Amino acid sequence: MIKHIVTDFDGTLTGAGGAEFPLNTFAVCLSGMKIRYNSVWTIATARTKKGMKIPIARLARLNLLPDYIIVRDGYIYKKNFLGYLPIVSWNFSVFTEKRNLLQQIIPTIKKLKIKINENYSQNIDFATKKHQLIYSFSNKETLLKAKKYVSNELSNFPQVKTGIYNNKIYIYYQIYSKGETIKYLNKKLEILAKNVFAIGDSPNDLSMLHPEIAQMTACVGNADEKVKTKIKENKGYLAKKNFSQGIAESLEYFYN
């Protein structure tokens, strides 16, 4: 019995960057689950709430809105007639945790910026806030060296991640992982892991594709190889189809 359906957004429900794909098959499958099991649907994304504004508007036009949205850092928002409102107690704990982290890390970021400017030339600093670190490099080799250096220097801060996008290195904060947040939501909804279905496509989905969080796990056909390997280890389902059609395929597998 599938009581809680958890899907990633970019690369799973839609194409990379939110590119639109036909959602009809998934919509029909989701509707059937809601009727049969009164299932709850959650989108868990690495985007901010602001970054989900346009996608949610698109989904609304299709009459396909999730019951909950989990966004960057683990903030949770619940759908109601006013839109999506925060789970206040949980979101306050996320806010407090992030505030404390930023107070600790800002001095470290300041020192890092000095070292980057000294050791890695021809860079452009795009950061506009003290807790940000965003550098552009024209040379790919220098970019990779700088990323490795930043990652090593921040290794004592597991909630701070390093990424590369469009010749830029940047840091971002993950106060609570998707898995930790979904575990809390499962408890709040009084839903056991055996009744939770979770599907993703990239390494940042791995924390929710764990038997302690969801005992019905899957990945879409376009998933990263690391994700496919983990799903195999967990005896989950590897969909042949990509994006939302892969979600529908996986739901039908567990439904049957």
C-alpha positions as CSV (number, residue, x, y, z in Angstrom):
1,M,0.0,0.0,0.0
2,I,1.6,3.3,-1.1
3,K,0.6,6.0,1.3
4,H,3.3,8.5,0.6
5,I,4.7,9.3,-2.9
6,V,8.0,11.3,-2.9
7,T,9.5,12.5,-6.2
8,D,12.5,14.6,-7.0
9,F,11.7,17.5,-9.4
10,D,14.5,18.4,-11.8
11,G,15.6,15.3,-13.8
12,T,12.9,13.1,-12.4
13,L,9.4,14.7,-12.7
14,T,10.7,17.0,-15.4
15,G,13.8,17.4,-17.6
16,A,17.0,19.0,-16.3
17,G,16.4,22.6,-15.4
18,G,12.7,22.1,-15.3
19,A,12.2,21.4,-19.0
20,E,8.6,20.3,-19.5
21,F,7.6,16.8,-20.4
22,P,4.2,15.2,-20.9
23,L,2.8,14.5,-17.4
24,N,-0.4,12.8,-18.4
25,T,0.6,9.2,-17.6
26,F,1.9,10.2,-14.2
27,A,-1.2,12.3,-13.5
28,V,-3.5,9.3,-14.2
29,C,-1.3,7.0,-12.0
30,L,-1.2,9.5,-9.2
31,S,-5.0,10.0,-9.3
32,G,-5.5,6.3,-9.0
33,M,-3.2,6.1,-6.0
34,K,-5.0,8.9,-4.3
35,I,-8.4,7.3,-4.9
36,R,-7.3,3.8,-3.8
37,Y,-5.0,4.6,-0.9
38,N,-5.6,8.3,-0.1
39,S,-1.9,8.8,-1.0
40,V,0.0,12.0,-0.2
41,W,2.4,13.4,-2.9
42,T,5.5,15.3,-1.9
43,I,8.0,17.0,-4.3
44,A,11.5,17.0,-2.7
45,T,13.8,19.5,-4.6
46,A,17.1,21.2,-4.1
47,R,15.5,24.4,-5.4
48,T,14.5,27.3,-3.1
49,K,10.8,28.0,-2.6
50,K,11.1,31.0,-4.9
51,G,12.7,28.7,-7.5
52,M,9.6,26.5,-7.4
53,K,7.2,29.4,-8.1
54,I,7.0,29.0,-11.9
55,P,7.0,25.2,-11.8
56,I,4.1,25.1,-9.3
57,A,2.2,27.5,-11.5
58,R,2.7,25.1,-14.4
59,L,1.5,22.2,-12.4
60,A,-1.5,24.1,-11.2
61,R,-2.6,24.6,-14.8
62,L,-2.5,20.9,-15.1
63,N,-4.4,20.4,-11.9
64,L,-1.4,18.5,-10.6
65,L,-0.3,20.0,-7.4
66,P,1.7,18.1,-4.7
67,D,0.4,18.0,-1.1
68,Y,3.8,19.0,0.2
69,I,7.0,20.7,-1.1
70,I,10.4,20.1,0.4
71,V,12.9,22.7,-0.8
72,R,16.5,23.6,-0.2
73,D,17.8,23.2,3.4
74,G,14.8,21.0,4.2
75,Y,12.1,23.6,4.6
76,I,8.6,22.0,4.2
77,Y,5.5,23.7,2.8
78,K,2.0,22.3,2.9
79,K,-0.7,23.0,0.3
80,N,-3.9,24.6,1.3
81,F,-6.5,27.0,-0.2
82,L,-4.1,30.0,0.3
83,G,-1.2,28.3,-1.5
84,Y,1.8,26.6,0.3
85,L,2.2,27.5,3.9
86,P,5.2,26.5,6.1
87,I,5.3,23.8,8.7
88,V,6.1,26.4,11.3
89,S,7.8,24.4,14.1
90,W,10.0,22.4,11.7
91,N,10.9,25.3,9.5
92,F,11.8,27.4,12.5
93,S,14.3,24.7,13.6
94,V,15.8,24.7,10.0
95,F,16.1,28.5,10.1
96,T,17.8,28.4,13.6
97,E,20.2,25.7,12.5
98,K,21.2,27.6,9.4
99,R,21.6,30.9,11.3
100,N,24.0,29.2,13.7
101,L,25.9,27.6,10.9
102,L,26.3,30.9,9.0
103,Q,27.7,32.6,12.2
104,Q,30.3,29.8,12.4
105,I,31.3,29.7,8.8
106,I,31.5,33.4,7.7
107,P,35.0,33.9,9.2
108,T,36.2,30.7,7.3
109,I,34.7,32.0,4.1
110,K,36.5,35.3,4.5
111,K,39.8,33.5,4.9
112,L,39.1,31.3,1.9
113,K,38.4,34.3,-0.3
114,I,41.8,35.7,0.6
115,K,43.6,32.4,-0.2
116,I,41.7,32.0,-3.5
117,N,42.7,35.5,-4.6
118,E,46.3,34.8,-3.7
119,N,46.6,31.4,-5.2
120,Y,44.2,31.3,-8.2
121,S,44.5,34.2,-10.6
122,Q,42.1,35.4,-13.2
123,N,39.0,34.8,-11.1
124,I,35.8,36.9,-10.8
125,D,34.0,37.1,-7.5
126,F,30.3,37.0,-7.9
127,A,29.3,36.8,-4.2
128,T,27.1,39.6,-2.9
129,K,26.6,38.3,0.6
130,K,29.1,37.4,3.4
131,H,28.0,33.7,3.5
132,Q,28.3,33.3,-0.3
133,L,31.3,32.0,-2.2
134,I,30.9,32.2,-6.0
135,Y,34.0,32.4,-8.3
136,S,34.2,32.2,-12.0
137,F,37.4,31.0,-13.7
138,S,38.3,31.1,-17.4
139,N,40.6,28.1,-17.1
140,K,39.0,24.7,-16.4
141,E,42.1,23.3,-14.8
142,T,42.2,26.2,-12.3
143,L,38.5,25.8,-11.7
144,L,38.9,22.2,-10.7
145,K,41.9,22.9,-8.5
146,A,40.0,25.7,-6.8
147,K,37.0,23.5,-6.2
148,K,39.1,20.8,-4.7
149,Y,40.8,23.3,-2.4
150,V,37.5,24.8,-1.3
151,S,36.0,21.3,-0.6
152,N,39.0,20.3,1.5
153,E,38.9,23.5,3.5
154,L,35.2,23.1,4.2
155,S,35.4,19.4,5.1
156,N,34.7,20.2,8.7
157,F,31.3,21.6,7.7
158,P,29.3,18.6,6.4
159,Q,26.2,20.9,5.8
160,V,28.2,23.0,3.3
161,K,28.5,21.6,-0.2
162,T,30.6,22.6,-3.2
163,G,29.4,22.7,-6.7
164,I,30.4,23.7,-10.3
165,Y,28.0,25.4,-12.8
166,N,28.9,27.4,-15.9
167,N,32.6,27.7,-15.1
168,K,31.8,28.8,-11.6
169,I,32.5,27.2,-8.3
170,Y,30.0,27.9,-5.5
171,I,29.0,26.7,-2.1
172,Y,25.5,25.9,-0.9
173,Y,24.0,24.9,2.3
174,Q,22.1,21.7,3.1
175,I,20.8,22.0,6.6
176,Y,18.8,18.8,6.5
177,S,19.0,16.3,3.7
178,K,16.0,15.1,1.7
179,G,16.1,11.9,3.7
180,E,16.1,13.6,7.1
181,T,13.3,15.9,6.1
182,I,11.1,13.1,4.7
183,K,11.7,11.0,7.8
184,Y,10.3,13.9,9.8
185,L,7.3,14.3,7.5
186,N,6.6,10.5,7.5
187,K,6.5,10.7,11.3
188,K,4.2,13.7,11.3
189,L,1.9,12.0,8.8
190,E,2.1,8.7,10.8
191,I,3.2,6.8,7.7
192,L,5.6,3.9,8.0
193,A,8.6,3.5,5.7
194,K,7.1,0.3,4.3
195,N,4.3,2.5,2.8
196,V,6.5,5.1,1.3
197,F,7.6,5.3,-2.4
198,A,10.5,7.5,-3.3
199,I,12.1,8.1,-6.7
200,G,15.0,10.2,-7.9
201,D,17.7,10.6,-10.5
202,S,20.8,12.2,-9.0
203,P,23.2,11.7,-6.0
204,N,21.5,14.4,-4.0
205,D,18.4,12.1,-3.9
206,L,20.3,9.2,-2.3
207,S,19.4,10.1,1.3
208,M,15.7,9.6,0.6
209,L,16.3,6.4,-1.4
210,H,17.1,4.5,1.8
211,P,15.1,1.6,3.4
212,E,14.8,3.6,6.7
213,I,13.0,6.4,4.7
214,A,11.2,4.5,1.9
215,Q,11.0,0.8,1.4
216,M,9.7,1.2,-2.1
217,T,12.5,2.9,-4.0
218,A,13.1,3.5,-7.7
219,C,15.0,5.6,-10.2
220,V,14.0,6.9,-13.6
221,G,15.7,5.6,-16.7
222,N,17.9,8.8,-17.1
223,A,19.3,8.5,-13.5
224,D,22.9,8.8,-12.6
225,E,24.8,5.5,-12.5
226,K,25.5,6.0,-8.7
227,V,21.8,6.1,-8.1
228,K,21.1,3.1,-10.3
229,T,23.7,1.1,-8.3
230,K,22.2,2.1,-5.0
231,I,18.7,1.2,-6.2
232,K,20.0,-2.2,-7.2
233,E,21.6,-2.7,-3.8
234,N,18.3,-1.8,-2.1
235,K,16.4,-4.2,-4.4
236,G,14.4,-1.3,-5.8
237,Y,13.1,-0.7,-9.3
238,L,15.1,0.7,-12.2
239,A,12.6,2.3,-14.6
240,K,13.2,1.9,-18.3
241,K,11.5,5.2,-19.2
242,N,12.7,8.7,-18.4
243,F,11.3,11.5,-16.3
244,S,7.6,11.4,-15.3
245,Q,7.0,8.4,-17.5
246,G,9.6,6.6,-15.4
247,I,7.8,7.6,-12.2
248,A,4.5,6.2,-13.6
249,E,6.2,3.0,-14.7
250,S,7.7,2.6,-11.2
251,L,4.5,3.3,-9.4
252,E,2.7,0.7,-11.5
253,Y,5.4,-1.8,-10.7
254,F,4.9,-1.4,-6.9
255,Y,1.1,-1.1,-7.3
256,N,1.0,-4.5,-9.1
